[in-house]
Amino acid sequence: MPVPCVVFEEHHEAFYFWKEAAAKGVLPARGSSLVHIDEHSDMDLPTLQGPMLEPGAGLEETRAFILKELNIANFIWPAVLHGFFSEVWWHREHEATLPYDGSVCIFTTDAQRRAMVWARGPLPPDLQGKPDAAQARFARVKNLSDIRPQYPVALDICLDYFSCNLTPERDPVALEVTAEEYERFKNNPYHLLRISPGAPVSPSVTPENKHLLVFGRSDGRGEGRTATDEEAFARMERFGAWLKDTEMDCRFIGVSLSRISGYTPRDLCDRLLERLSGILKERFSADIRRRSAFASGAPS
């Protein structure tokens, strides 16, 4: 039977498609295994503005939650807390940290259900059975062959696994601000936008006297890659060989291009996707579709 495969632009969109797959019965409603193939963990904790998404939320509520609360770096643990996954397997080609395999727990700590906490170890007894508390197995593995999921699998692939820009390749974004805010930024070395992590910010005034804050490098270029083109496709073939050998019960596949965020090299993205699509069709008879989680009335 063909395995559904959705290709989307940026990785946090996966949350929506997991919800959709569970709603259709493609994935179990709870307790699947996530196999996360990515140069990045995507396991930051979000700072929620509103409450955690309710288990019974529909697709439109899920889309709104993603737009308001999630980004490409922080969608994995909310997915575990939401109940999608009982296991998370993460593999990256350049493993900078030691392997880990053990229990983790995720829960909210406030009445508003916004403050999310992650910790190693089992869920404390006083939190067991509560709606905003979850426990999962987390395995950070050095080798693809170490991945051994026990439950139906959502295979989650980011193209930057094969070749990643060390500095994202992004076009700069200019936001118009008031003259007062422009001066505050220009004259205050402790302005929040100066000291916060993220893209560099520089002030600019147009000939029409519009006051701008420009985010990102002016040339938009990325710096350095984790792999040459030849290495990237050799990595792809190793990944394909592993898929042929593995016996995991794959029910759903998501592929993030990660091109807009600048992590997948633009000149490689289409070629990587073409080769990966061939591998997924051969191994899983994958039914591959390009989708956006943010298109209202997205096809189902």
N, C-alpha and C positions, 0 to 999 in steps of 0.2 A: 504494500500500500504506500502511495507517495506520502512523504513527510512534508507538511506545510513549512515553507521558508519565506520569511519576510525580510526584505532589504530596506533599510531606512537610513536617513542621513546621519543622525546623531544618537549616541548610545542610550540616553535616558528614555528615548521612545520605546525601548524594549519593555519597560514597565507596562505600557498600554497594551502591547501585543501579548504579553503574558496574561494579562487580565482577560483579553478577548479570547485567547486560546482556552483558558479555564472556563469561560462562559459557554464556549461551544463544545466543551468536553474533549477537546484535543489534548489538553493537559488536565490532570486531576485538579480539583478545586483547591486542594492543599497538599503540601508534603512532597513535591517533586524534587529532583536533583537538578541543580544549576551547574553546568560546565561552562566556565567563564574563561575564554581564550582571548587574552588581551594584554597589551604591554602595561596597562594601568589597572589598578585594583577596582576603581570606581566605588570604593567602600568608605568614603568620607561620611560623616553623619550630617544630615541636613539640619539647618536651623529653621524649624517650621514656623510659619506665620500663623497658621491655623491648626486645628486638630488633625491627627493622623487619619488617613482615609479609612472609612468604615469598611468592614469585611463585605457587607452587602451592597457596596456602592456600584452604580452602573458605569457604563463606558464613558458617558459624558462627564460624570463626576470624576472619573479617573483621569480623563484628559485635562480637566480643569486643575486637578491636584498636581499633575505633572508640570503644567505651565507655571503654576504659582509656587511650587515647593521644591521641585527637583531640578538637578542639572546633570551634566555628563559625569560628574565625579562622585555622586552621592545617592544613587538609586538602588544599590544592591541591598543594603541593610533594611531600608523601608520595604523592599519586596519580601524579605524574610519575615519581618514583623507583620506584614499583611497576610502571611501564611502561605505564600506561593511555594517556598522551598524549605525542606528539612535538611538539605545538604547543599553546600557551596564548595565547588572545586575550582581553584584558580591556578592557571598556568600562564607564565610569560617566558619568552625565550631568554631574556636577560634577567635572571633571578638574582636580585641584589640582596635579598633577605633570606634567612634560614627557612627551610621547609617547616610547616606546622600542620598538625592534624589533631583536632580536639574539639570539644564543645565550646560554643559561644552562646551568649544570651543577649537579647536586645529587648529593651522595654522603655516606656515613657515613665517619667517620674513626677509629673505634675497633673493637677486636676484638669487642666486645659488640653492634655494629651499632646503637648508640643515638644517637650524636652526629651530627646531620645538619647539613650545610653547604650553603649556596647561594652561587653566585658567577656573575658575568657572564663570558661567554666560553665557548669549547669545553671539553669534558672533557679534562683532562690525559692525555697518552699512557699514563702508568703506571696510570690508572684505567679505561681503555677495556677493555670486556669483563668487568669485575667486576660481580657481581650487585647490589651496593648502590651503583651509580653510573649516572647517566643524564644525557643532554643533550637539550635541547629548545629550540625557538624560542619566545621570549616576546615578545609584542607588546601593549603598552599603548597603546590608540588613543583619539584624541579624538572621532572620528566613527564611527557605526555603519557607514557606507559604506567605511571603511578596513579592515573585517574581511574577509579573503579566505583562508579556510582551504583547505589543500591536501588534507586527508585526510577520511575519514568523521568526522562531527561529533557530539559530545555537546553539545547546547545546554543551558546551565546558567543559569537565571534566578532571581534573588531579587526578590521583590515590593518590597523596599525601594529598588530601582532607580527605581521610579516615584514614591515618596514615602518619605522616611526620617526617623525621629525623630532629631534631632541628639543628644539625650540619651535613651537607651533607656527605653521605657515598661514598667516591670517592677514586679510586686508584690514587696514585701520578703520575704526568707527568714530565718527565725529558727532558729538551731542552739543546742541546749542543750549547755553545757560544764560542766566541774567548777568549783567555787567558786575553786579555785586558778588555773585558767586564766583565769577571769573577772577575777580581781584582777591577774594578770600583764598582761592586755590593758589594763585600766583604768589601771594605774600606769606602764606602760612606753611612752614616746612612740616607741620604736623597735621595737615589736612588729611581727613580720613582716606581720600582717594590716593594720597601719596604713600601712606604707611600700610595700606591693606594689600594683601596678596592679589596677584592678578596682572593683567596687561599694564605696561607703562602708560602713564597719562601725561600729556603735554598740552599747555594752553596755546590758543591761536586766535587771531582776529582776522576776519576776511575783509576784503576791500569794501564790502557793504556794511562794515562795522558790526558784523555778527560775532558774538563771543562764543568760542567753541572750546570744548575739552575733547582732545583726540586720544582715543584708546588704541594702543598697539603701535608697532613699528611703522614708520612712514613707508618703507618699501614692502612690507608684508611678507618678507622672505623668512623661511625657516632656516635654522642653523644646524647642520649635521644630521645624520641619520643613523639608526641602529643597524642598518644593513645596506649593502650595495644592492643594485637591482638583481644581480646574479644570486646573491645570498638570499634575497627576499623570495625568489622563485624556488630556490633549493629548499628553503624553509617550508614553502607551500607544498612541495612534493613530500617532504617528511610528514607533514600534517596529514596529507592525503593517505599516505601509507599507514599511519596510525589509525585513521578512521576505518580503513579496510580491515584492520586486525581487531578492532574493538567490538565488543558484543553489547554495548550499551543500548538500552531501550529508548532510542531517540524518538520523541513525539513531536517536537517543534524546534525550528531553527530560526534564530535571528542573526542578521548580519548588519553591523554598523559600518557605514562608510567612513565616518569621522573625518570628512573632508572639509566641511565648513569650519569646524573647530581647529583645523590645521594640523592634526596629528598624522593622518595618512598623507603621504606626498601626493600632490595633485597630479603629477605626471605619471604616477604609478597606479592610481586608484582604479581606473577602468580596467586595466590589464589584470590587476590582482583579482578584481571581482569576476572577470570573465573566467579566469582559471579556477577560482574557488567554486564558481557556479557549476563548472564541469565536474569537479570532484564531488560536490554534494549531489548532483544528479546521478552520477555513477553509483555512489554508495547508498543513497537513501531514496532514489527516484524523486528527488526534491521538487516540489511544486513551488517555483520561485516567483515572487511578486514584489514589485517596488511599491512601497506604501509610505505614507506619512501619518504619524499618530495625531497630527494637529490639523488634518483636513476634516472639516465638519462633514458628516455623512460619509466617512471613510467606508469603502466597500467591506462587506463581511462575508 
